[in-house]
Amino acid sequence: MKQLLSLLLLLAAVSTQAQQPVGWASQDGGTDGSRMLSPDTVTTCQQLRKALAKGDSTRRTIYLKGRISVPGLQRVKNVANKTIIGLPGSALVNDKYTLEKDSSGILMLDHCHNIILRNVTFIGPGAFDRDANDNLTLSATTHVWVDHCDFQDGMDGNLDCSNGSDYITISWCRFRYLRQPWPKLPDDTNPDHNSDHRFSNLWGSSDREAARSQGRLRTTFHCCWWDEGCQARMPFTRFAQMHLLNCLYSSSVATVYVQARYLSNVLVEGCAFVNKPAKVRIFQVPSASHPEFQDYNVRFTRCLGAPDVEQRHGEAPYFTPPYSYQPLPTADVERAVRAWAGAVL
């Protein structure tokens, strides 16, 4: 009876949180997407492109149906007020193993605003090349809620964010690598190509991006799951005031979890680190070899499998979320996230 009551309380908490974003996407006017207006169903990449026409700010709800083949990165520019929902069994798929950058990746939101993606599955070809595109990229895009999505086998990253994007919540998402990394091709002489690049999430592409991103990239990862195959960047962040709340880490090949770099201010709260490899690092901070890019803040509190930590370089105070939220009990995080993270709506 006690276990049943606990499960019902968890289900009630998940149901409440499913109605609106928790965290940064709820701030500065919030993120409401299409408000479920003007529904349209797409079954091809061409139809999806038409529904996300450049400059369109009409409130529009786009349902994805079936497995939609994507020939290369779809760059969506200056679009606002859209909600994209994956119907059960749907996916955006680009699983080509290629050295052609333009043929890699799935979706980029570029200078977009007020966008919601829910229940979308992104399927890439497997980790290979850090010059390639990502499954999903947020660039100079504000007020984004990515909820209950499943990111698989991004060629470069699963979900990356840069160029001053802001007010972002990533909730109940699952990141994983199901394919073995591709071997480097014998005739590939590019020293920057990396055959094993299972680096899931990069926030801020360079320490020198400060002019565009300092004071931005504010992000909440809520009840997300870094699952099997994730090796690093869970996430790797610069500049952001970032809140990792009730997330689950379970990859048996992880080498480092949270990477807090230049001017990042990261709060890791009530997360569960399970199935930990023996030599994994819980967090990583900037190298002393680059003193001009040293400042950072990291705070871990009430986590399972990681001690409470406060560590910083510089004078900035530790990040305290400006929004209200109700965390799950840490002991319940693994069960809840395993049950409800990913494209399960």
Secondary structure, 3 states (H helix, E strand, C coil): CHHHHHHHHHHHHHHHHCCCCCCHHHCCCCCCCCCCCCEEEECCHHHHHHHCCCCCCCCEEEEECCEEECCCCEEEECCEEEEEEECCCCEEECCCCCCCHHHCCCEEEECCEEEEEECCEEECCCCCECCCCCCEEEECCEEEEEECCEEECCCCCCEEEECCCEEEEEECCEEECCCCCCCCCCCCCCCCECCCCCECCEECCCHHHHHHHCCCCCEEEECCEECCCCCECCCEECCCEEEEECCEECCCCCCEEEEECCCEEEEEECCEECCCCCCCEEEECCCCCCHHHCCEEEEEECCECCCCEEEEECCCCCCCCCCCCCCCCHHHHHHHHHHHCCCCC
